[in-house]
Amino acid sequence: MDLGIRGRRALVCAASKGLGRGCAEALAAEGVDLVINARGEDALHDTAKDLSDRFGISVTPVAADITTPDGQAAVLKAAGDIDILVTNAGGPPPGHWRDWSRDDFIKALDANLLSAVALMQATVPHMIEQGWGRVVNITSAAVRSPIAVLGLSNTARTGLTGFVAGMSRDVAKHGVVVNNLLPGIHDTDRADSLDTGVAKAEGISFDEARARRKSGIPVGDYGRASDFGAACAFLCSEHSRFIIGQNITLDGGALNATL
């Protein structure tokens, strides 16, 4: 299927590895020129070169912390006017609700709510002016099925979900499509970190911790970044014009719900 976005320009955040890279790679395969961001400069530049070499598109890497105002300013300056925005930032660390301070919540909100809002406020007006735009926010399946030890993430990402619910419907009449992608467990560094934490806490091996989590997923495996990227690219395509303000879960069927 031709997604109809060749020659468009996209900003993809946290794109040097994991789900962000999966999204960047899927868009690059469709002929989309990219501005990609991450904090780690070496990995980011390696990713930029790989995508440019393989797909023959323009890739501009910007090493910055997208959760800070300075980082956002640097990325937005390099990006200029874009057609597609993919927001993404690493989740806060696990813990227990009794231990989180106000500062912990503020950091989580800055990373997983306010940074995405700031990027949308900066880029969507141009999309409205040109009558076409796509925004995909990478949130978490925990928005629908909360994970107690990830309460900071649950809180911040649910806030973003509420913001998008209203904002997406306001801009839809201008040809701007805004949706959220909610990943379950994918084979990324984040999954490695969480599985390592469980293994240490319970005195079991990493493989045992991972096998236990896989057993709770109907497909019996973690997702791949390429699976996630393909879904993202579709939501960024010409064919997504009637998908507005949705929260699409990619979790291998882990959420056991009828609706």
C-alpha positions as CSV (number, residue, x, y, z in Angstrom):
1,M,0.0,0.0,0.0
2,D,1.3,3.5,-0.9
3,L,0.8,5.6,2.2
4,G,0.9,8.8,0.1
5,I,3.5,10.6,2.2
6,R,6.6,10.5,0.1
7,G,8.4,13.9,0.3
8,R,6.7,14.9,3.5
9,R,8.9,16.1,6.5
10,A,8.6,14.5,9.9
11,L,10.0,15.1,13.4
12,V,10.4,11.9,15.4
13,C,11.5,12.2,19.0
14,A,13.6,9.6,21.0
15,A,14.4,8.0,17.6
16,S,17.9,6.6,18.0
17,K,16.6,3.2,19.2
18,G,13.5,1.3,20.4
19,L,10.0,2.4,19.4
20,G,11.0,5.8,18.2
21,R,13.5,4.3,15.8
22,G,10.9,1.8,14.6
23,C,8.7,4.8,13.7
24,A,11.5,6.7,12.0
25,E,12.5,3.7,10.0
26,A,8.9,3.0,8.8
27,L,8.5,6.7,7.8
28,A,11.9,6.7,6.0
29,A,10.8,3.6,4.0
30,E,7.9,5.6,2.8
31,G,10.2,8.4,1.5
32,V,9.6,10.8,4.4
33,D,12.5,13.2,5.2
34,L,13.3,13.2,8.9
35,V,14.5,15.3,11.8
36,I,15.3,12.8,14.5
37,N,16.1,13.5,18.2
38,A,17.6,11.7,21.1
39,R,19.9,12.5,24.0
40,G,22.7,10.1,23.0
41,E,24.7,11.8,20.2
42,D,26.6,8.8,19.0
43,A,23.7,6.5,18.6
44,L,21.6,9.2,17.1
45,H,24.1,10.0,14.4
46,D,24.6,6.3,13.6
47,T,20.8,6.0,13.2
48,A,20.7,9.1,11.0
49,K,23.4,7.7,8.7
50,D,21.9,4.3,8.5
51,L,18.4,5.6,7.5
52,S,19.8,8.1,5.0
53,D,22.0,5.5,3.4
54,R,19.3,2.8,3.2
55,F,16.3,4.9,2.1
56,G,17.9,7.9,0.3
57,I,16.1,10.5,2.4
58,S,17.3,13.5,4.2
59,V,17.9,12.9,7.9
60,T,18.8,15.7,10.4
61,P,19.9,14.5,13.8
62,V,19.5,16.8,16.8
63,A,21.0,15.6,20.1
64,A,19.0,17.2,22.9
65,D,16.8,16.4,25.9
66,I,13.3,16.8,24.5
67,T,11.8,17.0,28.0
68,T,13.4,20.4,28.6
69,P,12.6,23.8,27.1
70,D,16.1,24.2,25.8
71,G,16.0,20.8,24.2
72,Q,12.6,21.5,22.6
73,A,13.9,24.9,21.3
74,A,16.9,23.3,19.6
75,V,14.9,20.5,18.0
76,L,12.1,22.9,16.8
77,K,14.7,25.3,15.3
78,A,16.3,22.5,13.3
79,A,12.9,21.0,12.3
80,G,11.3,24.2,11.0
81,D,7.9,23.6,9.4
82,I,7.0,19.9,9.5
83,D,4.1,17.8,8.2
84,I,4.3,15.0,10.7
85,L,5.1,14.9,14.4
86,V,5.8,11.8,16.4
87,T,6.2,12.6,20.1
88,N,8.1,10.2,22.4
89,A,10.1,10.3,25.6
90,G,11.3,7.6,28.0
91,G,9.1,6.7,30.9
92,P,9.9,7.5,34.5
93,P,11.4,4.8,36.8
94,P,9.3,2.3,38.6
95,G,8.5,2.6,42.3
96,H,5.8,2.7,44.9
97,W,3.0,5.3,45.3
98,R,4.0,6.0,48.9
99,D,7.5,7.0,47.9
100,W,7.0,9.5,45.1
101,S,7.5,13.2,45.8
102,R,6.1,16.2,44.2
103,D,9.4,16.6,42.3
104,D,9.0,13.1,41.0
105,F,5.6,13.9,39.6
106,I,6.7,17.2,38.1
107,K,9.6,15.3,36.2
108,A,7.1,12.8,34.9
109,L,4.7,15.4,33.8
110,D,7.5,17.4,32.0
111,A,8.7,14.2,30.2
112,N,5.5,12.5,29.3
113,L,2.8,15.2,29.1
114,L,4.1,18.7,28.9
115,S,6.9,18.1,26.3
116,A,4.4,16.5,23.9
117,V,2.0,19.4,24.4
118,A,4.7,22.0,23.8
119,L,5.7,20.3,20.5
120,M,2.1,20.1,19.3
121,Q,1.6,23.8,20.2
122,A,4.7,24.7,18.2
123,T,4.1,22.6,15.1
124,V,0.3,22.1,14.6
125,P,-0.4,25.7,13.7
126,H,1.6,25.3,10.5
127,M,-0.2,22.0,9.8
128,I,-3.5,23.9,10.2
129,E,-2.4,26.7,7.8
130,Q,-1.4,24.2,5.1
131,G,-4.6,22.1,5.6
132,W,-2.7,18.8,6.3
133,G,-0.8,17.3,9.2
134,R,-0.3,14.2,11.3
135,V,0.6,13.8,15.0
136,V,1.2,10.5,16.7
137,N,1.9,10.5,20.4
138,I,3.6,7.4,21.8
139,T,2.1,6.9,25.2
140,S,1.6,3.5,26.9
141,A,-0.9,0.6,27.3
142,A,-0.8,1.5,31.0
143,V,-3.2,4.3,30.1
144,R,-5.9,1.6,29.7
145,S,-4.5,-1.0,32.0
146,P,-2.5,0.7,34.8
147,I,0.7,-0.9,36.2
148,A,1.1,-0.1,39.9
149,V,4.9,0.2,39.9
150,L,4.7,2.6,36.9
151,G,2.3,5.0,38.6
152,L,4.3,8.1,37.5
153,S,3.9,7.0,33.9
154,N,0.3,6.1,34.4
155,T,-0.4,9.6,35.7
156,A,1.4,11.7,33.1
157,R,0.4,9.7,30.1
158,T,-3.3,9.7,31.1
159,G,-3.0,13.5,31.3
160,L,-1.7,13.6,27.7
161,T,-4.6,11.3,26.7
162,G,-7.1,13.8,28.1
163,F,-5.4,16.7,26.3
164,V,-5.4,14.9,22.9
165,A,-9.1,13.9,23.3
166,G,-10.2,17.5,23.0
167,M,-7.4,19.0,20.9
168,S,-7.6,16.4,18.2
169,R,-11.3,17.1,17.5
170,D,-10.7,20.8,17.4
171,V,-8.1,20.5,14.6
172,A,-9.6,17.7,12.6
173,K,-11.6,20.1,10.4
174,H,-8.3,21.5,9.2
175,G,-7.0,18.2,7.9
176,V,-4.8,17.6,10.9
177,V,-5.1,14.1,12.3
178,V,-3.9,13.5,15.9
179,N,-3.9,10.1,17.6
180,N,-2.1,8.1,20.4
181,L,-0.3,4.8,20.1
182,L,-0.3,2.8,23.3
183,P,2.5,0.2,23.3
184,G,2.5,-2.9,25.4
185,I,5.7,-4.8,26.0
186,H,8.1,-4.5,23.0
187,D,11.6,-5.9,22.8
188,T,13.4,-2.6,23.7
189,D,15.9,-1.4,26.3
190,R,12.9,-0.3,28.4
191,A,11.7,-4.0,28.5
192,D,15.2,-5.1,29.4
193,S,15.3,-2.6,32.3
194,L,12.0,-3.7,33.7
195,D,12.7,-7.4,33.4
196,T,16.1,-6.9,35.1
197,G,14.3,-5.1,37.9
198,V,11.9,-7.9,38.4
199,A,14.6,-10.5,38.3
200,K,16.6,-8.7,41.0
201,A,13.5,-8.1,43.2
202,E,12.4,-11.7,43.1
203,G,15.7,-13.5,43.0
204,I,15.1,-15.1,39.6
205,S,17.0,-15.0,36.4
206,F,16.4,-12.5,33.6
207,D,15.2,-15.2,31.3
208,E,12.7,-16.4,33.9
209,A,11.4,-12.9,34.4
210,R,11.0,-12.4,30.7
211,A,9.4,-15.8,30.2
212,R,6.8,-15.0,32.9
213,R,5.8,-11.8,31.2
214,K,5.7,-13.4,27.8
215,S,3.3,-16.0,29.2
216,G,0.8,-13.2,29.9
217,I,0.7,-12.0,26.3
218,P,-1.7,-14.0,24.0
219,V,0.8,-14.0,21.1
220,G,3.4,-15.4,23.4
221,D,6.1,-12.8,22.6
222,Y,7.1,-9.2,22.9
223,G,6.3,-6.8,20.1
224,R,9.0,-5.7,17.6
225,A,9.9,-2.1,17.0
226,S,9.1,-2.7,13.3
227,D,5.5,-3.8,14.3
228,F,5.0,-0.5,16.1
229,G,6.6,1.6,13.4
230,A,4.3,0.1,10.7
231,A,1.3,1.2,12.8
232,C,2.7,4.6,13.3
233,A,3.4,5.1,9.6
234,F,-0.2,4.2,8.8
235,L,-1.5,6.8,11.2
236,C,0.8,9.3,9.5
237,S,-0.5,8.4,6.1
238,E,-3.1,9.8,3.7
239,H,-5.4,6.9,4.7
240,S,-5.8,7.9,8.4
241,R,-7.9,11.0,7.7
242,F,-11.0,9.5,9.4
243,I,-9.1,8.3,12.5
244,I,-9.4,11.1,15.0
245,G,-8.4,11.2,18.7
246,Q,-8.1,7.5,19.1
247,N,-6.0,5.5,21.5
248,I,-4.7,2.4,19.6
249,T,-3.2,-0.3,21.7
250,L,-0.4,-2.5,20.4
251,D,0.1,-5.1,23.1
252,G,-0.3,-8.6,21.5
253,G,-3.7,-8.9,23.1
254,A,-2.5,-8.5,26.7
255,L,-5.3,-6.2,27.6
256,N,-8.2,-8.6,28.3
257,A,-11.2,-6.4,27.4
258,T,-14.3,-6.6,25.1
259,L,-14.2,-2.8,24.2
